[in-house]
């Protein structure tokens, strides 16, 4: 159940949140909002792979 939820959330993230790796964003120059989005996407991806 948990894994299905995170997989669905991951698809939502991919569709609606920006991809900073494609934009080649430098993490040292990223704003706090951009860092929060990166952290959120990382957390969701980690939980969907468990």
WORA-V541537 format. One record per residue. N is the residue number from 1. RES is the residue in three letters. PSI is psi in radians with two decimals (* if undefined). D_LAST is the distance of its C-alpha to the last C-alpha in Angstrom with 2 decimals. Layout:
N;RES;PSI;D_LAST
N;RES;PSI;D_LAST
//
This chain:
1;UNK;-0.83;11.99
2;UNK;-0.73;9.58
3;UNK;-0.69;7.33
4;UNK;-0.71;10.85
5;UNK;-0.82;12.06
6;UNK;-0.54;9.82
7;UNK;-0.74;10.54
8;UNK;-0.72;14.13
9;UNK;-0.62;14.18
10;UNK;-0.71;13.10
11;UNK;-0.69;16.00
12;UNK;-0.80;18.25
13;UNK;-0.76;17.62
14;UNK;-0.61;18.41
15;UNK;-0.66;21.52
16;UNK;-0.37;22.94
17;UNK;2.60;21.95
18;UNK;2.65;23.64
19;UNK;1.86;22.24
20;UNK;-0.35;23.61
21;UNK;-0.61;22.78
22;UNK;-0.51;25.18
23;UNK;-0.08;27.69
24;UNK;0.89;27.38
25;UNK;2.29;27.25
26;UNK;2.11;28.13
27;UNK;-0.49;25.86
28;UNK;-0.40;28.93
29;UNK;0.02;30.82
30;UNK;2.54;28.17
31;UNK;2.98;29.11
32;UNK;-0.61;27.28
33;UNK;-0.75;26.23
34;UNK;-0.71;24.82
35;UNK;-0.66;22.90
36;UNK;-0.71;21.51
37;UNK;-0.73;20.40
38;UNK;-0.77;18.75
39;UNK;-0.73;16.92
40;UNK;-0.84;15.89
41;UNK;-0.63;14.60
42;UNK;-0.77;12.67
43;UNK;-0.75;11.07
44;UNK;-0.75;10.31
45;UNK;-0.75;8.95
46;UNK;-0.75;6.63
47;UNK;-0.46;5.38
48;UNK;-0.34;5.72
49;UNK;-0.25;3.82
50;UNK;*;0.00
//
